[in-house]
Amino acid sequence: MPVWRLVRMELVMFKVRLGKRKMKRRFENATEALVNVGTGPAGRPNWINVDAFLAEGVNCLWDCRYPLPLPDNCARGIFTEHFLEHLEYQTDAPAFLKECLRIMKPGGVIRIIVPDAAAFLRAYCASGWDEMIKLRLSGEDRKDIGYGICYQTKLQVVNFLFRQADEHKYAYDFETLRKLLEELGFTDVANCAFGESRMPELALDMEWRARESLYVEAVKASE
């Protein structure tokens, strides 16, 4: 990513963080909340919809690399889809997940959806294009269903998944994400399916991402 874009992005994020007091006041009495992190324009009524960029439904404008402006033990459920892979694995990802644990009520559930790196690597190793097409591509033209790119080799698909124009910072399989969550104190980490959740309200999964995604849920242990 060009330096000027990084600088511009950090200036935008700094401006967002200046609103911390406002966000904390807005949600200081939150309880039994449902929180959607990285919501984009898919915010839900009666949810705390968190994103760093303004969009319809976003009511908590925040840079999630920093402590969330939400009180302890306020959320009974957290949903985040295709966001965690945008955070640095060694620093920002564990810090963000620790914050999720802090704001979750004991017994609360977090549902994390990320690109399934293992599925793409299996498709890369398989003969032909059939398995790769099942994950992300539209058919014989090998066009990316989300981004419109036409691929000539399978490794191009893998590179785009792992990098996405420098937006993606880390690739996850279930084993790696489970290890991270358990090290941070989450329990009952489970590999789930599209549209199936131990807390039905959290099954907000985007259908167009279903083929390529890993669905993982974890719980904050009861005190």
N, C-alpha and C positions, 0 to 999 in steps of 0.2 A: 504494500500500500504506500503511495507517495507520502512523503513527509508532510506536505501541506494538508493532505486529507487527515492525517493523524492529528495534526495541530488543531485543525478546524473542529474535529470531532471532540477533542479534549476541551476545547473552549465551550462547546455546546454542553458537554457533561458538567463542566464547572458551573455554568449558569443554572443547570438543573439542580445541582446540589445546594445552591443558594436558597432554594425553596424548602429546605429541610424542616425549619420551624413550622412553616405553614402546613406541611404534610403531617407532621407530628401532632399538631393541634387538631387537624381534621379527623384523625383516627385515634386520638388518645383514649376514647371510650369504647373502642371496638371490642367486641366479644362475639364468640361463636361465628367468627368471620370465615368466609371462603375467599381465598386469595388467588388471583391469576397473574402470574409473573411473565413478562414478555408478551403481553396480550396483543399488541398491535391494534388493528381495528376490530378485533374479535372480543371486545369487552362485554361482560354480562351484567344485566341489571342486578342490583343488590349484592354485587361482589366488590371486593377491593381489586381493581384492575391496574396493575403496575406496568409501566413502560417508561423508557427514557425519552420517548418521542410522543408528542401529542397526536391523538387519533380519537375517533369517536368511541366513547365508552371509557377511555382512560381517565381515572379519577385520582390516581397516585402517580405523579410524574417523578421518576426517581432513577438514579444510576445505581444499579444493583451490585456494583463492585464495592459499594460502601454500605455500612449498617442500615438496615431497613428502617424507615420512620414509622414503625408499628410497635405497639406495646408487647411485652412478654405474654405468652400463653393466650393470645387473642384469636388464633386461627384454628378451626377444627379441620380445615382441609386446604391444601395448596396444590395448584395445578400449574405446570410449566411445560410448554411444548416447543421443542427446537429452540431452546434458549441456552441451556447449560453448555453446549458445545462452543458457544461464543465467548466463554470465559477461560482464562488461563488455568490449566489443571493444577499447577503447583501452588497457586496463590488465590486467585479470585474465586475459583470454583469451590474450594473448601470453605472459604470465608462466607460465601453466599449460602452454602448449605448449613453452616453453623447458625447463620441468621434465621434460616427457615426453621431450624430446630428450636431456636429461642422463642420465636413467635408462635409456634405450634402448641396447642393444648396437649397435655398428656393423653395418649390414645389417638391423637390426630394423625391424619394420613397425608402424605405428599405423593403426588403422581408426576413422574418425570418422563418426558418423551424426548428422545434424541435419535439422530440417524443411527441405524444398526450397522456398525462397522463390520461386524462378523458376517452379516448377510452379504454385504458387498464383496468382502474378500472371498467368501465361498463362491459367489457368482463370477468373480474374476478367475478363480481357479477352474471353474467348470468349463467344459468344451462348448464352443459356440457362444451365441449371444442370448439364448432363451432365458437363462436365469437372471441375467442383468436387466433384460427388458422387463421381466416381471416386477422388478424392484422400483424402477424409476422412469423407464423409457416408454415411448408411445407405440413403438412397433418397428417395422423394417427401416424406417428413416432414422431410428436411434435418436429421436428427439426427446430432450429432457421435458417432462410434463410440467415442471415448475418454472423452468428458466428459459426454455426454448432453444437450448444449445443442441446442435447435432454432433454426436460423437463419432469419431472414426476408429478409436481403439477403446478397449475396456479400461485400460489404465487411465485414460482421460476421465472416465466417469469416476474412478476411485480418487483421482487427484482433486476433482471438483468437490466431491463429497468431503474430503479431508481438509480442504483449504477454502473453498468458496470465496474467491477473491480476497483472501486474507481475513475473512470474517470468522471462519471456524478455527478454533484454537486447539481442539483435542477431539479425538475419535473414541467412542465408547463401544464396548461390548458389555454383556450383562455381568460377566465376572469382574470387570474393572469397575463398573459403576457400583456393584454390590460391595466390593471391597472398600471403596471410598465412603459409601454411606455407613457401613458398619464401623469403620474407623472413627467416624465422627459421632457415633452414638445412636444412630437409627437402628431399629430392630425390625424383624419380620419383613425383610427385603424380598420382594417377589417379582418374578418375570411375568407380566400380565399380557393380555391380548387387546387388540383394538376394540374399544367400546365396552370393555369389561373392567369394572373397578369394585373394590371392596366398599367404596363410598360412591354410590351412583351419581351424585352431583358432580363428581370429578371426571366423569366420562365425557369430556368436551372435545375429544380427539377429532382433528380434521381428517376427513375421509381421504382426501387426495394425498395425504402423507402416510396412509396406512401401510402401503406396500413396503416402504423403506424404513420404517420406524421400529425402535425398541421401546417397549412400555414397561416401566419399572415403578413399583410402589413400595413405600416404606412407612414405618410407624414411629412416633415418638413414644417411648416406653411410659407406661402409667407410673405415677409416683407411689 
